[in-house]
Amino acid sequence: MRLIFLGPPGAGKGTQARELAREWGVPQVSTGDMLREAVAAGTPLGREAKRIMETGALVPDEVMIGLIADRLRQPDAASGFILDGFPRTIAQAEALERLLKDLGQSLDGVVFFDVAEPELLRRLTGRRLCRQCQTAFHVTSAPPQREGVCDRCGGELYQRDDDSEATVRHRLGVYARQTAPLLDYYRGRGLLTSVKGEGAIGTIREAIQRAVEGR
């Protein structure tokens, strides 16, 4: 099973990818997680990525393509994967197509998470992460028991720089210009399925499962 979860920032791709990857026994390949790990480690890539992400811009194609190529060549990805956050541009999609061809593989489907912009703003600007264990909370829909304190480990909760309202609006603008054209790209290849990304997490997951099984 080789899938792409496509959608704007805050659409819920990561939440669904984590659970479904575990259920289906394939790795979740999250470029966001990979980049944040590089930032936390203070690598040259991490320092450059931090500078770019804080402005709400996209990390250059060549960097992302290199990260994904290395990851998909690892043994655990041989039998399938869920790509979460990649591709984000047509150039990345074309590079992915070439990479999979070299690996003797092909995509099984692309699931688009359809979420209205006001809901995306609510989700992203209200998101808080634990500095220690990275558990995610939300100030209104999933608040911690104690304000500013992680329920799991007691760590401090914080708002990511790229979750400020100004940066979120910029990120959504970048998405509309650079990533939304991927819908036509994958629709033209007969791979795209749209799923409503609002509502209960379990309901959305069931809709994804039905869409994938239907393929």
ABEGO torsion letter per residue (X at the ends): XBBBBBEBBGAGAAAAAAAAAAAAGBBBBBAAAAAAAAAAAGBAAAAAAAAAAAAGBBBBAAAAAAAAAAAAABAAAAAEBBBBGOBABAAAAAAAAAAAAAAGBBBAEBBBBBBBAAAAAAAAAABBBBAAAGBBBBAAABBBABBGBBAAAGBBBBBBAAABAAAAAAAAAAAAAAAAAAAAAAAAAGABBBBBABEBAAAAAAAAAAAAAAX
